[in-house]
Amino acid sequence: MSLIPQVYAASSTIGVGQPTGMKITDIGKLISSAISVAFIVAGILTFAFLVIGGIEWLTSGGDKGKTENARNRITAALVGLAIIAASWALMQLISYFFGIDVFGGNITIPKPY
């Protein structure tokens, strides 16, 4: 009697079954959707900060401190808009050169099952 069990590695393929109750079956689609939602939220927040900065500027009443605060808020919103636009352009370049359609949900990630 041996303490080492026999190994039958060559007799069948080894695989991992899909877990029961798993709702997300395509991680690539999840990543694509998350990126799209992040861009939409960033655009909405940029617009909101521009509007808030404009309202602060209008209601500053000539106070230099409030006007400077409003100008800084508007500048930060415009810089954020430039960052959003640059990241969108970068994603388009990645899509073009590598054939990965990030916004279309066609990211292929290997599955263990």
Buried (B, 14 or more C-beta within 10 A) or exposed (E): EEEEEEEEEEEEEEEEEEEEEEEEEBEBBBBBEEBBEEBEEBBEBBEEBBEBBBEBBEEBEEEEEBBEBBBEBBEBBBEBBEEBEEBBEEBEEEBEEEEBBBBEBEBEEEEEE
